[in-house]
Amino acid sequence: MRKIKSILFSLATRYSLLATIMLCALCIEVNAQKLGFIGGPSMSYGVVSVSDKSASFTMIPGGGMHVGMLFEMDVTNRWGFDAAVMYELRTMRWDIGYNNDSTSTHISNRFKRQLGYMNVPFHFYVNFPVQNQYVVSLFGGPVFACGLHGEDWAWQNYTENVPEGVHKPITHEKSKMFGKDGRLVRCEVAAELGLALKWKGLQGRLSYQHGFNNDNFNKYTFTLPLRDSKPYFTQGTVKLSVAYVFDLRK
């Protein structure tokens, strides 16, 4: 009985944020004046900060994508609010080095991470009409993300002159990425700022998003023997989006 209660409590805790996010999104959908779809490619990178000076992380951006639903509500023809519910896939890499002369420790790794999130941004936007048909819009606001799945890969003794396919794999993690026994915090809070070009129901968007909280969990050290140093891991994403919204007032 205790085991069943523990499992139910774990599931409730894990998915409570996702349920809250979906409920808020549905409330916005009911009151939305415009409803449509959004999607496109993205480029993500991870910033890892550690106090151990022997470690170095050289970030390498990776490709990704996002797709979902977009809701808009015009307060006036000059400004309003929008929100979206999106699935977002992020990929990032690092060249990781560790060189400690006092302990004769020398490590060189290539590390790859791929993460899937449920992303819910809330934006305030300001419209600037151009002629009679086009609108340039500036938007910004908070983003709430919930981790759904992920994978980590690490290869040892990586050098640029080694042919592809001969690196020595040392870790591959897929099942324990988020949660109590995982490597990452499931919930992320970020901010997003962007620019949109609107023509009737069609929109083209360019935006940048960056997280605030430390996504690294349980003192995971990225395969390195860090000395009393907890990595601080945040994520940044550049998005290029195409959206189409239908005006529900017509």
C-alpha positions in Angstrom: 0.0 0.0 0.0 2.8 2.4 0.9 4.5 1.6 -2.4 1.3 2.4 -4.4 0.9 5.7 -2.5 4.6 6.5 -3.2 4.1 5.8 -6.9 0.9 7.9 -7.1 2.6 10.8 -5.2 5.6 10.6 -7.6 3.3 10.7 -10.7 1.2 13.6 -9.2 4.3 15.6 -8.5 5.9 14.9 -11.8 2.9 15.9 -13.9 1.3 18.6 -11.8 3.1 21.4 -13.5 2.2 20.0 -16.9 -1.4 19.8 -15.9 -1.4 23.4 -14.6 0.2 24.6 -17.8 -2.3 22.8 -20.0 -5.2 24.2 -17.9 -3.9 27.8 -18.3 -3.5 27.2 -22.0 -7.1 26.0 -22.4 -8.4 29.0 -20.5 -6.5 31.3 -22.9 -7.9 29.3 -25.8 -11.5 29.9 -24.7 -10.9 33.7 -24.6 -8.6 33.9 -27.6 -9.5 36.1 -30.5 -7.1 34.4 -32.8 -6.1 30.7 -32.9 -3.6 28.9 -35.1 -0.4 27.0 -35.5 3.3 27.8 -35.1 6.5 25.9 -35.8 10.0 26.0 -37.3 13.7 25.3 -36.7 15.8 26.4 -33.8 19.3 26.5 -32.6 20.2 25.8 -28.9 23.3 25.9 -26.7 24.1 25.2 -23.1 26.1 27.3 -20.8 28.0 25.4 -18.0 29.7 27.3 -15.3 31.9 25.7 -12.6 34.2 27.1 -9.9 36.9 24.4 -10.6 39.4 26.2 -12.8 40.8 22.9 -14.1 37.6 22.3 -16.1 36.7 24.0 -19.4 33.4 23.8 -21.4 33.5 24.9 -25.0 29.9 25.1 -26.1 28.8 24.1 -29.6 25.3 25.0 -30.8 23.0 22.3 -32.1 19.9 22.2 -34.3 16.3 21.6 -33.1 12.7 22.3 -33.8 9.4 23.4 -32.3 5.8 23.0 -33.2 2.5 23.8 -31.5 -0.6 26.0 -31.1 -0.6 29.8 -30.9 -3.3 32.0 -29.3 -3.6 35.8 -29.6 -5.8 38.4 -28.0 -5.7 42.0 -29.2 -6.5 44.5 -26.5 -6.3 47.3 -29.2 -4.9 47.3 -32.7 -1.6 48.5 -31.2 -1.0 45.9 -28.4 -2.1 42.7 -26.9 -1.1 39.3 -25.5 -0.3 35.9 -26.9 0.5 32.4 -25.6 1.5 29.1 -27.1 1.7 25.4 -26.2 4.6 23.8 -28.1 6.7 20.7 -28.2 10.4 21.8 -28.4 13.4 19.7 -29.2 16.9 21.0 -28.3 20.3 19.7 -29.2 23.6 21.0 -27.8 27.3 19.9 -27.5 30.4 20.7 -25.6 34.1 20.0 -25.9 35.0 19.3 -22.3 38.5 19.5 -21.0 40.0 18.8 -17.5 43.7 19.4 -16.8 44.9 19.1 -13.2 48.7 19.1 -13.0 48.7 18.5 -9.3 46.9 15.2 -9.6 48.2 14.3 -13.1 44.6 14.2 -14.3 44.0 14.9 -18.0 40.6 14.4 -19.7 39.2 15.4 -23.0 35.6 14.6 -23.9 33.0 15.4 -26.5 29.6 15.7 -24.9 26.2 15.8 -26.7 22.8 16.4 -25.1 19.3 16.2 -26.7 16.2 17.3 -24.7 12.5 17.4 -25.4 10.3 20.0 -23.6 6.7 21.1 -23.3 7.2 24.9 -23.8 4.5 27.5 -22.8 5.5 31.1 -23.5 3.3 34.1 -22.5 4.0 37.3 -24.4 3.0 41.0 -24.4 3.3 42.5 -27.9 3.3 45.9 -29.4 2.3 46.4 -33.1 3.7 48.9 -35.5 1.7 49.1 -38.7 3.6 49.4 -42.0 1.5 50.8 -44.8 -2.0 49.1 -44.7 -1.2 45.4 -45.0 1.9 44.7 -42.9 2.5 44.9 -39.2 5.9 44.7 -37.4 5.5 43.4 -33.8 7.8 43.4 -30.8 7.0 40.7 -28.2 8.5 39.5 -25.0 7.6 37.7 -21.8 8.2 34.6 -19.5 8.5 31.0 -20.7 7.6 28.0 -18.6 9.0 24.6 -19.8 8.6 21.1 -18.5 11.1 18.4 -19.4 9.6 15.3 -21.2 12.5 13.3 -22.3 16.3 13.5 -23.0 19.5 11.7 -23.9 23.2 12.3 -23.1 26.2 10.9 -25.0 29.9 11.3 -24.1 33.0 10.2 -26.1 36.5 10.1 -24.6 39.8 11.3 -26.0 38.2 13.4 -28.7 40.5 15.3 -31.1 39.8 17.1 -34.4 42.2 14.8 -36.3 40.5 11.6 -35.3 38.3 10.2 -38.1 34.5 10.1 -37.4 33.4 6.8 -35.8 36.5 5.8 -33.8 35.9 7.8 -30.7 35.6 5.8 -27.5 32.1 6.0 -26.0 32.1 6.2 -22.2 28.4 7.1 -21.3 25.0 7.0 -22.8 22.0 7.9 -20.6 18.4 8.0 -21.6 16.1 6.7 -18.9 17.3 8.8 -15.9 17.5 12.4 -17.3 14.8 14.2 -15.3 13.5 13.8 -11.8 14.7 12.7 -8.4 17.4 10.3 -9.6 18.1 12.1 -12.8 20.6 14.6 -14.1 18.3 17.6 -14.8 15.7 19.6 -13.1 12.4 19.0 -14.9 11.0 22.6 -14.7 12.7 25.6 -16.4 11.8 29.3 -16.2 13.0 31.5 -19.0 12.5 34.8 -20.8 11.9 35.3 -24.5 12.3 38.4 -26.7 11.5 38.6 -30.4 10.3 40.3 -33.5 7.4 39.3 -35.8 6.3 40.4 -39.3 2.5 39.9 -39.7 0.5 39.9 -42.9 -3.2 39.1 -42.5 -3.1 35.7 -40.7 0.5 34.8 -41.7 3.4 35.5 -39.4 7.2 35.2 -39.5 9.0 35.3 -36.1 12.6 35.5 -34.9 13.1 35.2 -31.1 15.7 34.4 -28.5 15.0 32.5 -25.2 17.3 32.0 -22.2 16.6 30.1 -18.9 17.2 31.6 -15.5 17.3 28.6 -13.1 20.0 26.0 -12.8 18.8 23.0 -14.9 21.6 20.8 -13.5 20.4 18.4 -10.7 21.9 16.2 -8.1 25.4 17.7 -8.6 25.9 15.9 -11.9 29.5 16.6 -13.1 29.5 15.8 -16.8 31.9 12.8 -16.5 34.5 15.1 -14.8 36.2 14.7 -11.3 35.2 18.2 -10.2 36.4 19.2 -6.8 33.6 20.5 -4.6 32.1 22.3 -7.6 28.4 22.1 -8.6 27.9 22.9 -12.3 25.4 25.7 -13.1 23.7 24.8 -16.4 21.4 27.1 -18.4 20.1 26.9 -21.9 19.7 29.5 -24.7 17.6 29.0 -27.9 17.2 31.0 -31.1 13.9 30.3 -32.9 12.8 31.0 -36.4 9.1 30.4 -36.6 6.3 30.5 -39.1 2.7 30.9 -37.8 -0.8 31.1 -39.2 -3.7 32.3 -37.0 -7.4 32.3 -37.8 -9.5 35.3 -36.6 -12.3 33.8 -34.5 -14.2 37.2 -34.5 -15.1 36.9 -38.1 
